Each structure stands twice: as C-alpha cells, then as structure tokens.
Amino acid sequence: MYIVAIMITAVIFSATGLGVLNLATIVNLDTQTAVQTVQDQVEVESFSNVALWRVNVGGDSLGNFSVGDISATYDSSSMKLTILKTNGDETSGLILDLEEDSHFDRAVATESYIDYNYGKTASEEPNHQLRQDIGFLPQVDMAYLVANAAQEIWLWNEHIHDEDIVEGINIIHGSYLDIHNIDQENVTLVFTGYDIQPKDDVKLKAPIVDGVPLPAIILTNTSNNTHFDQGYGDEIHIEGAIYSAGHIRLHEGEFTGPVIARTARICRDIDMLDDGGSQYYAWNLGFGDYEDYDWPKQIQEWARID
C-alpha cells in the first residue's frame, strides 16, 4: 500500500518536474526573444538620434549612411528619415517625419539660452512653445530695410515719442535711446545702436506687406540689453515679432511674439498673446529668403517598422 503510494507520488513529482523544466525552456526562449527585440529597438532609436544629428549639423546627404546591419536614409523632399535594421530574415526600424524648426515659429526663441528666472511664460498655442539653443540667428538684411525705409534718422541720448515715428520702416541710428508714449500701427522700428529701452506706454503693431509680416522691433547691435518693463499705470503692448542680436528681458507687457534674441531672460510670468497673433508666426521680411538657411529639423511624427 505504502509502496504504491510512494510510486504514484514519484510519478507525479517526475511529471511535474518535466512540466516545470519544459515551461522554463519556453519562458527562457520567450525572454531571449523579448530581450533581443528590446536591444534592436534601443539600437534603432540610438541610430536615429545620430542620423538626425547628422542631418542638422551638415547637409541633408549626411543622413544617408550605414553601420553594420543598420542604415539611415533621408529624403529631403518628403523630409522622411528611415532607419532600417536587418537581423537575418527580419527587418525592423523607424520612419521619422521631420519638420523644419524656425525662430519665427516660436513664442520665444534664442540662439543660446533662456533664463527663466522662475517665470512661467508660455505660449497659448502648443506649436509656439519656447525654444532655446537653436544655435544661430537669422541675419538682418539692412540693404532691404534701408531700400524700403519710410525714414532714416540719427539720434543720440534722446527720448523717442509718437511724433518721431512715421508709418512704415523707421531706421534709427544712435545709442542711449528711451522710447515713450508711442501708439502706432503698421510700424517697424529698426535700431542700430545700443542701450535701447522701451519705457512708458509703448504700443506697436507691425506691418503686413502683401500677406508677409515685418517685425515690430529690430535691434541689430549685439551689445543691446533691452528691458521690456512697463511702469505703474503704463502699458507695453507689442503686436508683431521682436528681434534682437543681443539680450532681451521680458519683465512686463503683452506680446504676440515671436520674440527672437541671442539670449533672453523671463523676469516674471508673461502671458503671450500668440493665439491672437498667428499672422506674425511666419517668415518675416528683412532677413533674406527662407531658403537661404539650413533650418534645424525636428521629429513631427514617427512610426515603427516591424
């Protein structure tokens, strides 16, 4: 009786043991497959980062290269970057739909850094989110601005008021200039000097020429540290782009953007009005042709190849 019971128990244990061993083998194989899949995905994603970096730092042709069993192909017309990895009979990879990233697409964009200083400035539209460290600035086309200027004046250590400004492009040479009590539409103010400061009640609306915007303010001197800070009871309201080859500090005021500068500081919370100023978020006149620049690319959408 006991012998039979022991034998039955032994058979059960043996069968159970074989089942466990068989299950362990299946799990091990599945685990190895999963690990390999993850490794392939990591390799593909890492390779896509390298390919995107190559496209941005050099010509588009640099996006076409291969290393071992993985390759990248970039189609500049469709702006698709394809990453393929071949592992035996299996192929995996990514297709990245890229888009060009321009300063004029952003509420605030800088060549290098943005000092947020605990400010929470944010664009109202997600596609206008802030962007720092683009690496370069659009170049001001002074020949175009001078040729199309409504007036060109020279001032030094002066205060600029409403009566000093005319409709159109105003080119103002000179430094140590304060801007007071201006309420003008269809105006572009171009300053070539340094220490240019908006003070009390500055309201500007940039021109739109044949459907293409001009900036509201252009500051060409790299030494500028322009502070937008409205006094008590005063108002700063700028509709149109603000461009500075130097530093900009946004302290108070209303801005549609885009605000473009070498560096910028957001001194406190600024409520951007970009949702009501979409007409200014386009390539602006006064900076040459859009096609003259090799714009950085970023990922718009992506899909896996399995």
Secondary structure by P-SEA (a helix, b strand, c coil): caaaaaaaaaaaaaaaaaaaaaaaaaaaaaaaaaaaaaaaaaaaaaaaaaaaaaaaaccccccccccccccccccccccbbbbbbbcccbbbbbbbbbbbbbcccccccccccccccccccccccccccccccccbbbbbaaaaaaaaccccccccccccccccccccbbbbbbcbbbbcccccccbbbbbcccccccccbbbbbbbbcccbbbbcbbbccccccccccccccbbbbbccbbbbcbbbbbccccccccccccbbbccccccccccccccccccccccccccccbbbbbbccccccc
